[in-house]
Amino acid sequence: MNSVHIPTDVKQLLKKSNVQVQLSVPQLVEKILARNEGSLTSTGAICAETGKYTGRSPKDKFIVVEESTKDKIDWNANQQISEQAFTNLYYKVLDYLKQKDEIFVFKGFAGADQKSRLPIQVINELAWHNLFVHQLFIRPTEEELLNHEAEFTVVSAPHFKADPAVDGTKSETFIIISFERRIVLIGGTEYAGEMKKSIFSVMNYLLPEQNIFPMHCSANVGPEGDVALFFGLSGTGKTTLSADPNRKLIGDDEHGWSSNGVFNIEGGCYAKCINLSREKEPQIFDAIRFGTVLENVIINPESRIADYDDNTLTENTRAAYPIEAIDNIVLPSIAGHPHTIVFLTADAFGVLPPIAKLTKEQAMYHFLSGYTSKLAGTERGVTSPEATFSTCFGAPFLPLPAIRYAEMLGEKILEHNVNVFLVNTGWTGGEYGVGSRMKLSYTRAMVQSALEGELNHIETVKDEYFGLNIPLHIAGVPDEVLQPRKTWSNQEAYDQKAKELAVKFRENFKKFSNVSPEISEKGGPIA
């Protein structure tokens, strides 16, 4: 994107005496404590509560209908809001922020590749939100800050509530992107993840224009320079599986894939921390220290020790920390072209195999399908796993038609001869409520085998419902676990559930009318 001027109305807001720009982590921590926005934990992290909304609100997300972009946006997958409605709400929010004793501004970047990075600024009503964006986006050097001119601005006023009858929203909450004004407007929710995901949505619009493939995935790199990508929705294991002591982390959630390789869009990690322990996830556990933001974690009022097993407020407890809090990382967060891609799904039906190798057509099919189960807490109102299809493993963040992203994936797989695997981190031995969640140790062993190339020429058996090629043997995993039907005590019940899920796949895929038969027929479940 060409350099643009910050909107005049935002410039006027930033001239007010109540504006605190680019505060350091210690300064922000002091502000948070003085303003009673959060508590200090025993490890020095800030713990804040997000109130009513403990997850994202996808039904309250809009894109402004504007002349220069309206023909590019996929309006079947994105909600419209008029320019007039946006403008009215925008000025209401600016007037609201002008009355505050303090507001906080962060200036930084989205995108570790300097050739395509997006200079951004975030204006926050809350100090803890400003600490969150400081840790999650890419922090500028002092020299970069001198010449920083934002090309996109996030305006976040969580305590400002919309009136749907007047403002054209669906509730008090709103997350609105205006591509012409280069503004993201957020209100009515304190869930901090809305800020990071709104910029990801912006990048999903901007990067394809530069022939860069934007991806909702984590990424790491092995000692031989072999890059791996892990696609998946929240709670499927992207952060956990990419935090590997034997591989260097590139990033845990959002990446771009250019002609030069892979780069992280962010400067931090946003890890789920329900049931977190040092034993299971030492890198994430040890990253929670001074400067980290914990969301909705219960802490002991006296010892200030966090209880990661307590889900009183939500299952979707989170930790936001700079990527430098992980020891084993690549800096800057850039690496070469991937050797391996892993699609992660948490299958609540318990019928998909724990790992299967995909052809290019199957990869494009499963990428477009984006099947998983929404896990409790990641979205408002989700209290138990729900089977869902999220296009490209990131439907809420895709402004452009899905086929655009799938074609970019297919081109990259062919060009770089990438091995692609589908990995089920969900249920085994029965559906949710009957079976159990796949053991992390098994998943790690399977992923390790995939990354080391051990599954490229291994003996497989074809699954009769989904046409997937399942390895017969993987070191460290019992053979029967690899074939889900064998893990069910009632195999007729397995057959029934497998048929049920296969039908769901086929019904969902009907919406992709412009996809070639090679993908829709050969890539999908067996009819």
C-alpha positions in Angstrom: 0.0 0.0 0.0 1.2 3.5 -0.8 2.0 5.8 2.0 -1.1 7.7 3.1 -1.8 10.5 5.6 -3.5 9.7 8.9 -7.1 10.9 8.7 -7.4 14.5 9.9 -9.9 13.7 12.6 -7.6 11.2 14.1 -4.7 13.7 14.0 -6.9 16.2 15.9 -7.7 13.5 18.5 -4.0 12.7 18.9 -3.2 16.4 19.6 -5.3 16.3 22.8 -3.4 16.6 26.1 -4.9 13.3 27.3 -3.0 11.2 24.8 -0.2 8.9 26.0 1.9 7.8 23.0 4.3 4.8 22.9 4.5 4.1 26.6 7.0 1.5 27.7 6.0 -1.8 29.2 6.8 -0.6 32.8 4.9 2.6 32.2 1.9 0.8 30.9 2.0 -1.7 33.9 2.0 1.3 36.3 -0.9 2.8 34.4 -2.9 -0.4 34.5 -2.4 -0.9 38.2 -3.1 2.8 39.0 -6.3 2.7 36.9 -7.3 -0.6 38.6 -7.6 -2.2 35.2 -5.8 -5.4 36.2 -3.8 -7.2 38.8 -0.1 -8.2 39.1 0.5 -12.0 39.3 3.3 -13.8 41.1 5.4 -14.0 37.9 5.0 -10.3 37.1 2.3 -10.7 34.4 -0.8 -8.4 34.3 -4.1 -10.2 34.7 -7.2 -8.5 33.3 -10.8 -9.5 32.8 -12.7 -8.9 29.6 -16.1 -8.7 31.3 -19.2 -9.8 29.4 -17.4 -10.9 26.2 -14.7 -13.5 26.7 -14.3 -14.4 23.0 -14.6 -12.9 19.6 -17.9 -11.6 18.3 -17.9 -12.6 14.5 -21.6 -11.7 14.1 -20.7 -8.1 15.1 -18.0 -7.6 12.5 -18.6 -5.5 9.4 -16.9 -4.1 6.3 -17.9 -0.7 5.0 -19.4 -0.7 1.5 -17.1 1.7 -0.4 -16.7 2.4 -4.1 -13.1 1.3 -4.4 -13.5 -2.0 -2.7 -17.1 -3.1 -2.9 -16.6 -5.3 -6.0 -13.6 -7.1 -4.5 -15.2 -8.1 -1.1 -16.9 -11.5 -0.8 -20.3 -10.3 0.5 -21.6 -13.8 1.0 -19.0 -14.2 3.8 -18.8 -10.6 5.1 -21.4 -8.3 6.6 -22.0 -4.9 5.0 -22.4 -1.6 6.8 -23.1 1.7 5.0 -20.6 4.5 4.8 -23.1 6.8 6.5 -23.6 4.4 9.4 -19.9 4.0 9.8 -19.2 7.7 9.7 -21.9 8.5 12.3 -20.5 5.8 14.7 -16.9 6.8 14.0 -17.4 10.4 15.1 -19.4 9.3 18.1 -16.5 7.2 19.2 -13.9 10.0 18.6 -16.1 12.4 20.6 -16.3 9.8 23.4 -12.5 9.3 23.5 -11.9 13.1 23.6 -13.7 13.2 27.0 -11.5 10.5 28.6 -8.8 11.5 31.1 -6.3 9.4 29.2 -6.1 7.5 26.0 -3.2 5.4 24.8 -1.5 5.1 21.4 0.8 2.4 20.1 2.7 2.8 16.8 4.1 -0.3 15.1 3.9 -2.7 12.2 2.1 -5.8 10.9 4.4 -8.0 8.9 8.0 -8.9 9.6 9.1 -8.6 6.0 10.0 -5.0 5.5 9.1 -5.1 1.8 5.4 -5.6 2.6 4.9 -4.6 6.2 2.0 -2.4 7.2 2.7 0.6 9.5 -0.2 0.8 12.0 -1.3 2.7 15.0 -3.7 1.6 17.7 -5.7 4.1 19.8 -6.9 2.6 23.1 -9.3 3.6 25.8 -7.7 1.1 28.1 -4.1 0.9 29.2 -4.1 -2.9 29.4 -5.4 -3.0 25.8 -2.4 -0.8 24.8 0.0 -3.2 26.6 -1.7 -6.1 24.7 -1.1 -4.5 21.2 2.4 -3.5 22.3 3.2 -7.1 22.8 1.2 -8.6 19.9 2.3 -6.3 17.0 5.8 -5.6 15.8 7.5 -3.0 17.9 9.5 -0.3 16.0 13.1 0.7 16.8 13.6 4.3 17.9 14.8 5.1 14.4 11.8 3.5 12.8 9.5 5.4 15.2 10.9 8.8 14.0 9.7 8.1 10.4 6.6 6.1 11.3 3.4 7.1 9.5 0.5 4.8 10.0 -1.3 3.4 7.0 -4.0 1.8 9.1 -5.4 3.0 12.4 -7.3 0.9 15.0 -9.6 2.9 17.2 -10.8 0.8 20.2 -13.3 2.1 22.7 -14.6 -1.0 24.5 -16.8 0.9 27.0 -18.6 2.7 24.2 -21.8 0.8 23.4 -23.6 1.1 20.1 -27.4 1.5 19.8 -28.4 -1.0 17.1 -31.6 0.9 16.3 -29.6 4.1 15.6 -26.2 2.9 14.6 -27.0 0.0 12.2 -25.2 -2.6 14.2 -26.6 -5.9 15.5 -25.8 -5.4 19.1 -23.9 -3.0 21.4 -20.7 -4.5 20.0 -19.0 -3.6 16.7 -15.8 -4.3 14.8 -15.9 -2.3 11.5 -13.2 -2.1 8.8 -13.2 0.8 6.4 -10.6 0.1 3.7 -11.0 3.6 2.1 -10.4 5.5 5.3 -8.0 2.8 6.6 -9.7 2.7 9.9 -10.7 -0.2 12.1 -13.4 0.8 14.6 -14.0 -1.3 17.7 -16.5 -0.8 20.6 -18.7 -2.6 23.0 -16.3 -5.4 23.8 -13.2 -5.6 26.0 -12.0 -8.9 24.4 -8.5 -7.8 23.2 -8.2 -10.4 20.5 -10.6 -8.3 18.3 -7.7 -5.9 17.7 -5.2 -8.4 16.5 -7.7 -10.3 14.4 -9.0 -7.1 12.7 -5.5 -6.2 11.5 -5.2 -9.8 10.3 -8.4 -9.3 8.3 -6.8 -6.1 6.8 -3.7 -8.1 5.8 -5.9 -10.8 4.2 -7.2 -8.1 1.9 -3.9 -6.2 1.2 -1.3 -9.1 0.8 -2.9 -10.9 -2.1 -2.7 -7.6 -4.0 1.1 -8.0 -3.7 0.9 -11.7 -4.7 1.6 -12.7 -1.1 -0.5 -15.6 0.4 -1.9 -14.6 3.9 -2.3 -17.6 6.3 -4.0 -18.3 9.6 -1.3 -20.6 10.8 1.7 -21.0 13.1 5.2 -21.6 11.7 8.5 -23.0 12.8 11.8 -24.0 11.2 14.1 -27.0 11.9 17.9 -27.1 12.2 18.2 -27.8 8.5 16.1 -24.8 7.5 13.0 -26.9 6.9 9.9 -24.7 7.5 6.6 -26.1 8.7 3.2 -24.5 8.7 0.4 -25.4 11.1 -3.1 -24.3 10.0 -6.1 -24.5 12.3 -8.7 -22.6 14.2 -8.4 -21.5 17.7 -7.9 -24.4 20.2 -6.7 -27.0 17.6 -3.1 -26.8 18.7 -1.3 -24.2 16.4 0.5 -22.5 19.3 1.2 -25.7 21.2 2.6 -27.8 18.3 4.7 -24.9 16.9 6.3 -24.3 20.2 8.8 -27.2 19.7 12.1 -27.2 21.7 13.9 -28.8 18.7 12.6 -26.2 16.2 12.7 -22.4 16.1 9.4 -20.5 16.3 8.6 -18.1 13.4 5.2 -17.2 14.8 2.1 -18.8 16.4 -0.9 -17.5 14.5 -0.6 -15.3 11.4 1.8 -15.4 8.4 2.4 -14.4 4.9 4.1 -16.5 2.2 5.8 -14.4 -0.5 8.2 -15.3 -3.3 11.0 -15.2 -0.8 9.5 -17.4 1.9 7.4 -17.2 5.1 7.2 -14.2 7.5 5.3 -13.6 10.7 2.6 -10.9 10.6 2.8 -10.3 14.3 5.4 -9.6 17.0 4.0 -11.7 19.7 1.9 -14.8 20.7 -1.6 -15.1 22.0 -1.7 -18.6 23.6 -4.7 -20.3 25.1 -3.7 -21.2 28.7 -6.6 -23.3 30.1 -5.0 -26.2 31.9 -1.5 -24.9 31.1 1.4 -26.5 32.9 5.2 -26.3 32.7 5.3 -30.1 32.2 3.1 -30.1 29.1 4.0 -26.7 27.5 7.2 -25.3 29.1 7.9 -22.6 26.6 4.5 -21.0 26.9 4.4 -21.5 30.7 7.8 -19.7 31.1 6.8 -16.9 28.7 4.3 -15.7 31.3 6.3 -13.1 33.1 6.6 -9.3 33.4 4.9 -7.6 30.5 2.7 -10.6 29.6 -1.1 -9.9 29.6 -3.3 -12.7 31.0 -7.0 -12.6 30.0 -9.7 -14.0 32.3 -7.3 -16.2 34.3 -8.2 -16.7 38.0 -5.4 -15.7 40.4 -5.2 -16.3 44.2 -5.9 -13.0 45.8 -3.1 -13.4 48.4 -0.3 -15.3 46.7 -1.2 -13.9 43.2 -0.4 -17.3 41.7 -2.4 -18.0 38.5 -4.7 -21.1 38.5 -4.7 -22.2 34.9 -7.1 -25.0 35.6 -9.9 -22.6 36.7 -12.4 -21.9 34.0 -14.8 -19.9 36.1 -14.7 -16.9 33.7 -14.2 -18.9 30.4 -12.5 -21.8 28.8 -10.8 -19.2 26.6 -8.2 -18.0 29.0 -5.3 -16.4 27.2 -1.7 -15.2 27.5 -0.3 -12.4 25.3 3.4 -12.0 25.2 6.2 -10.7 22.9 7.7 -13.4 20.7 11.1 -12.7 22.4 9.6 -14.3 25.6 10.1 -17.6 23.8 13.8 -18.7 23.8 13.9 -20.7 20.7 12.8 -18.2 18.0 13.9 -16.8 14.6 14.5 -13.0 14.6 13.5 -11.3 12.5 10.5 -13.7 12.1 11.3 -14.6 8.5 12.3 -18.0 7.0 12.3 -19.9 3.7 9.7 -21.8 1.8 7.8 -24.6 3.7 8.6 -28.2 3.3 5.6 -29.4 5.3 2.1 -28.1 5.9 -0.1 -29.5 8.7 -3.9 -28.9 8.7 -5.1 -29.2 12.3 -8.7 -30.2 13.1 -10.4 -31.0 16.4 -13.0 -33.5 15.3 -15.8 -33.7 17.9 -17.3 -36.6 15.9 -14.1 -38.7 16.7 -14.0 -40.3 13.2 -11.2 -38.5 11.3 -7.8 -40.3 11.5 -5.2 -38.7 13.8 -3.0 -38.2 10.7 -3.3 -38.6 6.9 -1.2 -37.5 4.0 -3.0 -35.4 1.4 -2.7 -35.0 -2.3 -2.7 -31.4 -3.7 -6.4 -31.8 -4.6 -7.2 -33.1 -1.1 -5.2 -30.3 0.4 -7.2 -27.7 -1.5 -10.4 -29.4 -0.6 -9.7 -29.6 3.1 -8.3 -26.0 3.1 -11.5 -24.7 1.6 -13.6 -26.9 4.0 -11.7 -25.8 7.1 -13.5 -28.4 9.2 -13.0 -28.5 12.9 -15.1 -28.1 16.1 -15.4 -24.7 17.7 -14.1 -25.2 21.2 -15.7 -23.8 24.2 -15.1 -20.1 24.8 -13.3 -19.0 21.6 -16.5 -17.3 20.4 -19.4 -15.8 22.3 -22.0 -18.4 23.3 -19.9 -21.5 22.5 -20.0 -23.6 25.7 -19.3 -27.1 24.2 -17.6 -28.2 21.0 -19.7 -27.6 17.8 -18.8 -29.1 14.4 -18.1 -26.3 12.0 -16.6 -25.5 8.7 -14.5 -22.3 8.6 -13.2 -21.7 5.1 -9.4 -21.7 4.8 -9.2 -22.3 8.6 -10.0 -18.6 9.0 -13.4 -17.6 7.5 -14.1 -14.7 9.9 -10.9 -13.0 8.7 -11.2 -13.3 4.9 -12.5 -10.3 3.0 -11.8 -11.8 -0.5 -13.5 -14.9 -2.1 -12.2 -18.1 -0.6 -11.1 -19.6 -3.9 -8.5 -16.8 -4.2 -6.7 -18.0 -1.1 -7.1 -21.7 -2.1 -5.6 -21.1 -5.5 -2.6 -19.4 -3.9 -2.2 -22.4 -1.7 -2.4 -24.9 -4.6 0.2 -22.8 -6.6 2.6 -22.8 -3.6 2.3 -26.6 -3.0 3.1 -27.3 -6.6 5.9 -24.7 -6.9 7.7 -25.9 -3.8 6.7 -29.6 -3.7 5.2 -29.3 -0.2 4.0 -32.3 1.8 0.6 -31.7 3.3 -1.0 -33.6 6.2 -4.4 -33.6 8.0 -4.0 -34.0 11.7 -6.9 -34.6 14.1 -6.2 -33.2 17.6 -9.8 -33.9 18.6 -11.5 -37.0 19.9 -10.7 -40.7 19.6 -12.6 -43.8 20.8 -15.9 -42.1 20.4 -17.5 -38.7 19.8 -17.3 -35.8 22.3 -18.8 -36.9 25.6 -18.0 -40.6 24.9 -14.4 -40.7 23.7 -11.3 -38.8 24.9 -9.2 -36.1 23.5 -6.2 -37.3 21.4 -3.1 -37.5 23.6 -0.7 -34.6 23.0 2.2 -37.0 23.1 0.7 -39.0 20.2 0.1 -35.9 18.2 3.6 -34.7 18.7 5.1 -38.1 17.6 3.0 -38.1 14.5 3.9 -34.5 13.6 7.5 -35.2 14.3 7.4 -38.2 11.9 5.8 -36.0 9.2 8.3 -33.2 9.6 11.3 -35.6 9.4 10.0 -37.1 6.1 9.3 -40.5 7.6 5.7 -40.5 6.3 6.5 -39.6 2.7 6.9 -43.3 1.6 5.3 -45.2 4.4 2.7 -48.0 4.0 -0.9 -46.6 4.2 -4.5 -47.8 4.1 -7.3 -45.8 2.5 -10.1 -44.7 4.8 -13.4 -45.9 3.3 -15.4 -42.7 4.2 -13.1 -39.8 3.5 -10.6 -41.3 1.0 -7.7 -40.4 3.3 -4.4 -42.3 3.3 -3.7 -43.4 6.8 -0.2 -44.6 7.9 -0.2 -48.1 9.4 2.7 -47.5 11.7 4.3 -44.5 13.4 6.9 -44.8 16.1 5.5 -43.8 19.5 1.8 -44.2 18.5 -0.2 -47.5 19.1 -1.2 -48.9 15.6 -4.9 -49.0 16.6 -4.9 -45.3 17.4 -4.0 -44.5 13.8 -7.3 -46.1 12.6 -10.2 -44.4 14.4 -12.7 -47.2 13.8 -10.5 -49.6 15.8 -10.6 -47.2 18.8 -14.4 -47.3 19.1 -15.9 -50.1 21.2 -19.1 -49.8 19.1 -17.8 -49.9 15.5 -21.4 -49.6 14.0 -21.7 -46.3 15.9 -18.4 -45.3 14.3 -19.8 -46.1 10.8 -22.9 -44.0 11.5 -20.9 -41.0 12.7 -18.4 -41.2 9.9 -21.3 -41.2 7.3 -22.9 -38.3 9.1 -19.7 -36.2 8.9 -19.0 -37.2 5.3 -22.5 -35.9 4.4 -21.7 -32.6 6.3 -18.5 -32.2 4.3 -20.3 -32.7 0.9 -23.2 -30.4 1.9 -20.8 -27.7 3.0 -18.7 -27.9 -0.2 -21.7 -27.2 -2.4 -21.2 -23.5 -1.8 -18.0 -23.6 -3.8 -19.7 -23.8 -7.2 -16.6 -22.5 -9.1 -14.2 -25.2 -7.9 -12.9 -27.8 -10.4 -14.2 -31.4 -10.2 -10.6 -32.6 -9.5 -10.9 -30.8 -6.1 -14.6 -31.2 -5.3 -14.8 -34.9 -6.4 -11.4 -36.4 -5.9 -10.5 -34.3 -2.9 -13.5 -34.9 -0.7 -15.2 -37.8 1.2 -16.2 -40.8 -0.8 -19.9 -40.6 -1.9 
